[in-house]
Amino acid sequence: MPRYPLHELNDEEFEDLVTRICRKILGAGTTSFEKGRDGGKDAKFVGTANCFPSLTAPLSGTAVIQAKHTTDPTKSCTDNDFEKNKTSILNEEIPKIKKQVDEEAATHYLLFTNRKKTGGAETSIPAKIMAETGVNQAWLLGNKDIHDFLLDYPEIANDIGLNRLRSPILFTPDDIREVVSEFFKQKGVIVQAFDSQHDFQNYPGIEKKNEINNLSSRYFDYIQTDSLPWFTQVESFLKNPRNATLADQYHAVADELKGQLIIHRDSFETFDEALEHVYQLIHERSPELRAASHRRLVKIFVHYMYCDCDIGEKV
């Protein structure tokens, strides 16, 4: 299933996404409201739901729907600014929800967010909402829930243009994330055997490969200056028997990327752009690697993949 970077939407686009999901799972009668007039709701549904929370036991009554968007992909529902502080998003919404219960007889509350949701938050946050507002039932729907709905109703992504946010390059970032993280831990004890004679002796025909892939001489100079001095350590790391599982993960990602870059070669004017795009994808999808020390290593591994002929065409 494609994963969409929902943090790149603006608030109104996210609210539109949530409303469209609710029109599927609750019903066509889901009504959205103009920005600034919600009073604690972005949409509302009155009646018996189509299939939420299940086909056999759909909600029936008045449902208030709230969308809370963040531009930070690392945010969680358990963060202080969402749940725990006196001025947290949840605590500021509680009085508004209670007002909906008192004035409009709201019976159900759905809180959608593109934050990560833990099992604990799924239980504690709805319980807090019900206890402090008087609503009969409450649900917290997080980033994964939204993606699950998009899997069930792929037409929503097409209708609102979510595909514009998705890179054409598909791969499994978890594997390379583990490889880079472990390399960072071990790099201090890996023998650095680099010398000037190492210059691509293991990569015959590198100049021809650059020509075939349309990698500029300027970018290749950048690789040689900034990343090449690390290649011996990367090679030693991947060939160390204790890192066999990590090596398998590295090669699995490289194989995925190789195929994707061949298929989507026309999406990039030069291979410089393709390599930088792969780096950005790993960076965006791996918050754990955003420290300066780890970001640098991600770029080195991407360059190593190319120079070791794990990605890019050779003939």
Legacy VTK file of the C-alpha trace (Angstrom):
# vtk DataFile Version 3.0
C-alpha trace
ASCII
DATASET POLYDATA
POINTS 315 float
0.000 0.000 0.000
1.316 3.488 -0.756
2.131 5.579 2.286
1.307 9.228 2.009
3.238 11.990 3.830
0.120 13.464 5.426
2.248 16.005 7.289
2.749 17.759 3.958
-0.956 18.598 3.709
-2.212 21.887 5.109
-4.929 21.937 7.773
-7.789 22.470 5.314
-6.608 19.652 3.062
-6.382 17.320 6.052
-9.896 18.292 7.174
-11.161 17.567 3.657
-9.498 14.153 3.769
-11.127 13.362 7.127
-14.555 14.517 5.917
-14.328 12.316 2.835
-13.382 9.310 4.955
-16.357 9.980 7.223
-18.705 10.174 4.262
-17.626 6.630 3.462
-17.679 5.096 6.933
-20.532 7.136 8.446
-22.614 8.312 5.527
-23.164 10.857 2.775
-24.904 13.074 5.317
-21.573 13.978 6.928
-21.517 17.790 6.921
-18.328 19.830 6.988
-17.990 23.376 8.307
-16.182 26.476 7.109
-12.833 27.206 8.754
-13.157 29.250 11.941
-16.770 28.307 12.657
-16.404 24.787 14.011
-16.724 25.531 17.721
-15.036 22.221 18.429
-16.081 20.300 15.311
-14.871 20.124 11.733
-17.742 17.910 10.582
-20.924 16.374 11.918
-23.048 13.315 11.202
-26.574 12.541 12.367
-28.092 9.113 11.838
-26.933 5.496 11.673
-23.451 4.944 10.272
-22.737 2.841 7.199
-20.047 0.685 8.766
-18.331 2.404 11.707
-17.160 1.132 14.090
-18.458 -2.074 12.452
-21.122 -3.301 10.076
-22.832 -5.296 12.818
-22.826 -2.495 15.395
-22.761 0.880 13.612
-22.962 4.026 15.696
-26.350 5.706 15.816
-26.900 9.259 16.970
-25.076 12.547 16.544
-21.368 12.271 15.823
-18.967 15.184 16.114
-15.830 14.848 13.965
-12.594 16.700 14.698
-9.399 16.761 12.622
-6.084 17.666 14.250
-3.205 17.952 11.823
0.537 18.267 12.422
3.308 19.125 9.966
5.820 17.191 12.081
5.963 13.493 11.056
7.604 12.518 14.357
4.669 13.632 16.513
2.735 11.140 18.638
-0.631 11.161 20.388
1.219 10.697 23.683
3.245 13.911 23.302
2.674 16.502 26.008
1.389 19.066 23.523
-1.354 16.685 22.407
-2.510 15.010 25.590
-0.907 16.032 28.868
-0.219 19.761 29.217
-2.948 22.033 30.544
-2.825 23.804 27.201
-2.609 20.586 25.178
-4.766 20.077 22.108
-6.919 17.538 23.921
-7.470 19.655 27.026
-8.446 22.651 24.922
-10.967 20.537 23.029
-12.653 19.035 26.107
-14.845 22.120 26.880
-15.827 22.387 23.210
-16.883 18.744 23.104
-18.896 19.175 26.298
-20.626 22.147 24.705
-21.580 19.953 21.744
-23.011 17.379 24.160
-25.008 19.997 26.100
-26.258 22.125 23.195
-26.550 19.688 20.289
-27.005 16.372 22.102
-23.814 14.929 20.606
-23.527 11.241 21.420
-20.324 10.250 19.636
-16.956 11.887 19.038
-14.308 10.985 16.440
-10.879 12.584 16.736
-8.692 12.146 13.646
-4.991 13.013 13.638
-2.006 12.192 11.453
0.071 11.594 14.579
1.334 8.150 15.529
-1.020 6.350 17.905
0.064 3.894 20.575
-2.167 1.256 22.089
-2.189 3.152 25.363
-3.363 6.368 23.731
-6.100 4.501 21.884
-7.543 3.556 25.257
-6.693 6.497 27.523
-7.662 9.414 25.290
-11.192 8.213 24.399
-11.714 7.301 28.074
-10.728 10.828 29.122
-13.035 12.375 26.536
-16.022 10.274 27.645
-15.378 10.870 31.333
-15.010 14.653 31.038
-17.609 15.490 28.387
-20.493 13.043 28.790
-20.279 11.784 25.203
-21.399 8.144 24.937
-18.534 6.912 22.782
-15.266 8.379 21.543
-12.574 7.180 19.145
-9.023 8.258 18.438
-8.038 7.617 14.806
-4.303 8.021 14.114
-2.017 8.028 11.097
-2.191 4.263 10.533
-5.984 4.266 10.841
-6.216 6.931 8.143
-3.949 4.916 5.848
-6.078 1.830 6.487
-9.165 3.779 5.407
-7.312 4.901 2.279
-6.541 1.259 1.564
-10.244 0.436 1.878
-11.276 3.457 -0.198
-8.443 4.180 -2.665
-10.696 6.489 -4.668
-10.360 9.085 -1.886
-6.628 9.447 -2.554
-7.306 9.879 -6.249
-10.158 12.337 -5.739
-8.193 14.738 -3.549
-4.852 14.324 -5.303
-2.900 12.606 -2.546
-0.741 10.885 -5.141
0.993 14.193 -5.797
2.598 13.818 -2.358
3.905 10.340 -2.970
7.292 9.701 -4.470
7.322 7.246 -7.390
10.160 5.425 -5.600
8.879 2.625 -3.347
11.141 0.777 -0.914
11.297 -0.444 2.688
13.001 2.275 4.778
13.063 0.227 7.999
15.895 -1.972 6.721
18.294 0.817 5.746
17.414 2.637 8.962
18.682 -0.320 11.003
21.804 -0.658 8.876
22.790 3.000 9.253
22.006 3.049 12.986
24.171 -0.015 13.635
26.990 1.289 11.442
26.998 4.450 13.550
27.479 2.320 16.678
30.303 0.279 15.171
32.152 2.850 13.073
34.537 3.747 15.873
35.970 0.226 15.926
35.976 -0.508 12.193
39.482 -0.375 10.773
39.871 2.553 8.379
42.058 1.248 5.571
41.433 4.048 3.111
44.275 5.309 0.965
44.487 7.021 -2.390
45.042 3.699 -4.194
41.529 2.608 -3.207
40.026 5.024 -5.734
37.383 2.792 -7.310
39.731 -0.128 -7.884
36.773 -2.361 -7.117
34.448 -0.434 -9.421
35.726 -0.989 -12.985
34.146 1.192 -15.623
32.875 3.809 -13.172
33.299 6.589 -15.721
31.256 4.623 -18.256
28.626 3.952 -15.593
28.406 7.684 -14.857
27.847 8.316 -18.545
25.168 5.618 -18.865
23.283 6.908 -15.819
23.807 10.592 -16.633
25.609 11.330 -13.370
27.396 14.660 -13.676
31.145 14.979 -13.175
30.464 17.642 -10.580
28.306 15.307 -8.494
30.819 12.485 -8.897
33.540 14.802 -7.589
31.287 15.406 -4.598
31.019 11.642 -4.016
34.789 11.214 -4.231
35.509 14.081 -1.861
32.840 13.531 0.790
31.857 9.856 0.713
34.672 7.835 -0.828
36.872 8.021 2.320
34.171 6.036 4.147
33.721 3.265 1.605
36.327 0.908 3.073
34.605 1.085 6.454
31.205 0.479 4.897
32.576 -2.488 2.963
34.227 -3.947 6.093
31.007 -3.449 8.039
28.863 -5.243 5.463
31.336 -8.136 5.069
31.742 -8.741 8.794
30.050 -12.093 9.591
28.474 -10.639 12.728
26.594 -8.200 10.467
25.222 -10.826 8.081
21.599 -9.942 8.830
22.293 -6.240 8.360
24.073 -6.981 5.080
20.995 -8.886 3.911
18.850 -5.865 4.821
21.201 -3.530 2.974
21.138 -5.640 -0.181
17.354 -6.030 0.002
16.918 -2.245 0.059
19.513 -1.774 -2.687
17.672 -4.309 -4.851
14.359 -2.522 -4.297
15.886 0.834 -5.133
17.696 -0.493 -8.194
14.454 -1.700 -9.742
12.548 1.437 -8.787
15.219 3.729 -10.217
15.199 1.825 -13.490
11.405 1.993 -13.753
11.223 5.671 -12.832
14.402 6.836 -14.532
12.475 9.352 -16.625
11.217 11.081 -13.469
14.679 12.602 -12.960
16.624 14.773 -15.356
19.961 13.521 -14.018
21.059 10.688 -11.747
22.341 13.371 -9.385
18.680 14.195 -8.728
17.767 10.524 -8.346
20.424 9.909 -5.683
19.480 13.069 -3.801
15.818 12.055 -3.995
16.579 8.639 -2.472
18.521 10.350 0.321
15.606 12.707 1.017
13.121 9.816 1.110
15.192 7.952 3.701
15.615 11.158 5.676
11.884 11.964 5.620
10.741 8.449 6.509
13.290 7.810 9.248
13.059 10.361 12.086
15.648 8.319 13.981
18.272 9.244 11.384
17.755 13.005 11.452
20.621 13.788 13.818
23.485 15.408 11.903
25.771 12.431 12.514
23.259 9.979 11.058
22.174 12.175 8.133
25.766 12.211 6.914
25.960 8.416 7.045
22.723 8.042 5.067
24.262 10.041 2.216
27.419 7.889 2.369
25.399 4.670 2.104
23.426 6.007 -0.875
26.670 6.955 -2.627
28.195 3.575 -1.773
25.200 1.793 -3.303
25.821 3.630 -6.540
29.589 3.232 -6.674
29.432 -0.439 -5.665
26.986 -0.964 -8.548
24.161 -1.977 -6.191
21.984 0.694 -7.817
22.224 2.342 -11.206
22.666 0.718 -14.588
26.055 -0.657 -15.682
25.525 -1.447 -19.346
LINES 1 316
315 0 1 2 3 4 5 6 7 8 9 10 11 12 13 14 15 16 17 18 19 20 21 22 23 24 25 26 27 28 29 30 31 32 33 34 35 36 37 38 39 40 41 42 43 44 45 46 47 48 49 50 51 52 53 54 55 56 57 58 59 60 61 62 63 64 65 66 67 68 69 70 71 72 73 74 75 76 77 78 79 80 81 82 83 84 85 86 87 88 89 90 91 92 93 94 95 96 97 98 99 100 101 102 103 104 105 106 107 108 109 110 111 112 113 114 115 116 117 118 119 120 121 122 123 124 125 126 127 128 129 130 131 132 133 134 135 136 137 138 139 140 141 142 143 144 145 146 147 148 149 150 151 152 153 154 155 156 157 158 159 160 161 162 163 164 165 166 167 168 169 170 171 172 173 174 175 176 177 178 179 180 181 182 183 184 185 186 187 188 189 190 191 192 193 194 195 196 197 198 199 200 201 202 203 204 205 206 207 208 209 210 211 212 213 214 215 216 217 218 219 220 221 222 223 224 225 226 227 228 229 230 231 232 233 234 235 236 237 238 239 240 241 242 243 244 245 246 247 248 249 250 251 252 253 254 255 256 257 258 259 260 261 262 263 264 265 266 267 268 269 270 271 272 273 274 275 276 277 278 279 280 281 282 283 284 285 286 287 288 289 290 291 292 293 294 295 296 297 298 299 300 301 302 303 304 305 306 307 308 309 310 311 312 313 314
